[in-house]
Amino acid sequence: MQLEIRQTKDGSNTLYVPALNEHYHSVHGAWQESQHVFIKHGLEHVLAAKKDLKILEVGFGTGLNAILTFPFALARQAVIQYDTLEKFPLTEDVIAQLQYQKLILNPELYEVFLQMHSAPWNTPVELIPQFTLQKMHETLEAFAPPAAYYDVVYFDAFAPDKQPELWTDQLFAKLCKATRPGGVLVTYCAKGAFKRSLRAAGFAVEALPGPPGKREMTRGTRPVM
């Protein structure tokens, strides 16, 4: 895939895919979007009630969601298992061009970010005792998750009109079955058809205030029976 580095409005860089006319993150702020959608309304929401978390990320991409999640293992005394799917892993050269060291000002945390990208695929890697990363080089379509396993799903795929194969009723039904009762799926998307798919899969759907540049985002919760 041909990729271009683009700066977003909060000063953080993202990637642009000319073939899809699509960015990896919001042009209004890559860092702000991840913090708002996945950390605030996903991770922190669940951490309020549970400290031993299993997270599934659909779309490892630049590793931004993963490195924003990592500090919570220490600051909140949480134990996090972080599983992430990626069909098109980025090269070390592309990661270097993102210049995330300008945003991750703590040198030790930036070193963890680099370790995340250099970690082998398809095997769990304990970065610290409280945080285990498993990068899976496979598609969501092929992924066979355990039932009622994940506490949080970060659904960070490209938009439905760019990657429609990942926004199907069948895949959301799979993700609902993989989410434990009380667990959540969060995403930047707020399209009506998508929310209907979530409801059909079994999620209770909330429309929440969106990050800068978006009016709404979505959180789906698997009901506790």
C-alpha positions as CSV (number, residue, x, y, z in Angstrom):
1,M,0.0,0.0,0.0
2,Q,1.3,3.5,-0.9
3,L,1.1,5.7,2.2
4,E,1.7,9.4,2.8
5,I,2.4,11.2,6.1
6,R,-0.2,13.9,7.0
7,Q,-0.2,16.2,10.0
8,T,-3.6,16.6,11.8
9,K,-4.9,19.6,13.5
10,D,-3.7,18.6,17.0
11,G,-0.1,18.4,15.7
12,S,0.0,14.6,15.6
13,N,0.7,12.8,12.3
14,T,-1.4,10.2,10.6
15,L,-1.2,8.2,7.4
16,Y,-3.1,8.8,4.2
17,V,-3.9,6.0,1.8
18,P,-4.3,7.5,-1.7
19,A,-5.8,4.3,-3.2
20,L,-8.7,4.6,-0.7
21,N,-8.7,8.4,-0.3
22,E,-8.7,7.6,3.4
23,H,-6.7,8.6,6.5
24,Y,-5.8,6.3,9.4
25,H,-7.1,8.8,11.9
26,S,-9.2,12.0,12.0
27,V,-7.6,15.0,10.2
28,H,-9.0,17.1,13.1
29,G,-6.6,15.4,15.5
30,A,-5.3,11.8,15.5
31,W,-4.2,11.9,19.1
32,Q,-7.4,13.5,20.3
33,E,-9.6,11.1,18.4
34,S,-8.0,8.0,19.9
35,Q,-8.1,9.5,23.4
36,H,-11.7,10.4,23.1
37,V,-13.2,7.4,21.3
38,F,-11.1,4.4,22.5
39,I,-9.6,5.5,25.8
40,K,-12.3,7.8,27.4
41,H,-15.4,6.0,26.2
42,G,-14.0,2.5,26.0
43,L,-11.1,1.7,28.3
44,E,-11.9,4.2,31.1
45,H,-15.6,3.3,31.0
46,V,-14.8,-0.4,31.7
47,L,-12.0,0.2,34.1
48,A,-14.4,1.9,36.4
49,A,-15.8,-1.5,37.3
50,K,-13.0,-4.0,36.3
51,K,-9.2,-4.0,36.6
52,D,-8.3,-7.3,34.8
53,L,-9.1,-6.5,31.1
54,K,-8.9,-8.2,27.8
55,I,-8.9,-5.8,24.9
56,L,-9.4,-6.6,21.2
57,E,-8.4,-4.0,18.6
58,V,-9.5,-4.2,15.0
59,G,-6.8,-2.4,13.2
60,F,-3.4,-2.0,14.9
61,G,-2.2,0.5,12.3
62,T,0.2,3.0,13.8
63,G,0.0,1.6,17.3
64,L,-1.6,4.8,18.6
65,N,-4.4,3.1,20.5
66,A,-2.1,0.5,22.0
67,I,0.4,3.1,23.4
68,L,-2.4,5.2,24.8
69,T,-3.7,2.2,26.6
70,F,-0.4,1.0,28.0
71,P,0.0,3.7,30.8
72,F,-3.3,2.6,32.4
73,A,-1.7,-0.7,33.4
74,L,0.5,1.2,35.8
75,A,-1.6,4.3,36.7
76,R,-4.8,2.3,37.4
77,Q,-3.1,-0.9,38.6
78,A,-4.8,-2.8,35.9
79,V,-3.7,-6.0,34.2
80,I,-4.3,-5.7,30.4
81,Q,-4.2,-8.4,27.7
82,Y,-4.1,-6.5,24.4
83,D,-4.9,-8.5,21.3
84,T,-4.8,-6.6,18.0
85,L,-5.5,-7.6,14.4
86,E,-3.7,-6.1,11.4
87,K,-3.8,-7.2,7.7
88,F,-1.2,-4.7,6.5
89,P,1.6,-4.2,9.1
90,L,3.5,-0.9,8.8
91,T,7.3,-0.9,8.2
92,E,9.8,0.5,10.6
93,D,10.5,3.3,8.2
94,V,6.9,4.4,8.2
95,I,6.7,4.3,12.0
96,A,9.8,6.5,12.2
97,Q,8.3,9.0,9.8
98,L,5.3,9.4,12.1
99,Q,7.6,11.1,14.6
100,Y,5.5,10.1,17.6
101,Q,8.5,10.8,19.9
102,K,7.4,14.5,19.6
103,L,4.1,13.5,21.3
104,I,5.3,10.7,23.6
105,L,7.6,12.9,25.6
106,N,8.4,10.2,28.1
107,P,11.5,8.4,26.6
108,E,10.6,5.2,28.5
109,L,7.1,5.2,27.1
110,Y,8.4,5.9,23.5
111,E,10.7,2.9,23.9
112,V,7.6,0.8,24.7
113,F,6.0,2.1,21.6
114,L,9.0,0.9,19.5
115,Q,8.9,-2.4,21.3
116,M,5.3,-2.8,20.3
117,H,6.2,-2.4,16.7
118,S,9.2,-4.7,16.8
119,A,7.4,-7.4,18.7
120,P,6.9,-10.7,16.8
121,W,3.5,-11.4,15.2
122,N,1.1,-14.1,16.3
123,T,2.6,-14.6,19.7
124,P,1.9,-13.0,23.1
125,V,4.7,-10.7,24.3
126,E,4.8,-9.5,28.0
127,L,6.0,-5.9,27.8
128,I,5.6,-5.6,31.6
129,P,3.9,-8.0,34.0
130,Q,0.7,-5.9,33.8
131,F,0.5,-5.6,30.0
132,T,0.7,-8.4,27.4
133,L,0.5,-7.6,23.7
134,Q,-0.4,-10.1,21.0
135,K,-0.3,-8.7,17.4
136,M,-2.2,-11.0,15.0
137,H,-1.4,-10.8,11.3
138,E,-4.8,-11.9,10.1
139,T,-8.2,-10.5,9.0
140,L,-11.2,-10.0,11.1
141,E,-13.1,-12.3,8.7
142,A,-10.7,-15.2,9.5
143,F,-10.3,-14.5,13.2
144,A,-12.0,-17.0,15.5
145,P,-12.2,-15.4,19.0
146,P,-13.3,-17.2,22.2
147,A,-16.8,-16.6,23.3
148,A,-17.6,-14.0,25.9
149,Y,-13.9,-13.2,26.2
150,Y,-13.2,-9.5,25.6
151,D,-14.0,-6.6,27.9
152,V,-13.4,-3.9,25.3
153,V,-13.4,-4.0,21.5
154,Y,-11.6,-1.0,19.8
155,F,-13.2,-1.1,16.3
156,D,-10.8,1.1,14.4
157,A,-11.3,-0.1,10.8
158,F,-11.4,2.2,7.8
159,A,-14.8,3.8,7.2
160,P,-17.7,1.7,5.9
161,D,-17.6,3.1,2.4
162,K,-13.8,2.4,2.2
163,Q,-13.8,-1.1,3.8
164,P,-17.3,-2.4,3.6
165,E,-16.3,-6.0,4.1
166,L,-15.5,-5.2,7.8
167,W,-18.9,-3.6,8.5
168,T,-21.2,-6.5,8.0
169,D,-24.0,-8.0,10.2
170,Q,-22.1,-11.3,10.4
171,L,-18.9,-9.7,11.7
172,F,-20.6,-7.7,14.3
173,A,-22.5,-10.8,15.4
174,K,-19.1,-12.5,15.8
175,L,-17.8,-9.6,17.8
176,C,-20.8,-9.5,20.1
177,K,-20.4,-13.2,20.9
178,A,-16.7,-12.5,21.6
179,T,-17.6,-9.7,24.1
180,R,-18.3,-10.6,27.7
181,P,-21.7,-9.5,29.1
182,G,-21.2,-5.9,30.2
183,G,-18.3,-5.5,27.8
184,V,-18.3,-2.8,25.1
185,L,-17.4,-2.1,21.5
186,V,-16.4,1.5,20.7
187,T,-15.8,3.2,17.4
188,Y,-15.7,6.6,15.8
189,C,-18.5,5.7,13.3
190,A,-22.1,6.9,13.9
191,K,-23.8,5.9,10.7
192,G,-27.4,4.6,11.1
193,A,-26.8,1.4,9.1
194,F,-23.9,0.6,11.3
195,K,-25.9,1.1,14.5
196,R,-28.7,-1.1,13.2
197,S,-26.1,-3.8,12.6
198,L,-24.9,-3.5,16.1
199,R,-28.4,-3.8,17.5
200,A,-29.1,-6.8,15.3
201,A,-25.9,-8.4,16.6
202,G,-27.1,-8.1,20.2
203,F,-25.5,-4.9,21.4
204,A,-27.3,-2.1,23.3
205,V,-26.3,1.0,21.3
206,E,-25.4,4.5,22.7
207,A,-24.7,7.6,20.6
208,L,-22.1,9.6,22.5
209,P,-20.5,13.0,21.7
210,G,-17.9,12.6,19.1
211,P,-14.2,13.8,19.0
212,P,-13.3,17.2,17.4
213,G,-14.8,17.3,13.9
214,K,-17.5,14.7,14.6
215,R,-20.9,15.2,16.2
216,E,-21.3,11.6,17.4
217,M,-19.5,8.4,18.1
218,T,-20.9,5.0,19.0
219,R,-20.6,2.6,22.0
220,G,-22.3,-0.8,21.9
221,T,-22.6,-2.8,25.2
222,R,-23.4,-6.5,25.4
223,P,-26.2,-6.8,27.9
224,V,-25.9,-8.7,31.1
225,M,-28.5,-11.4,31.0
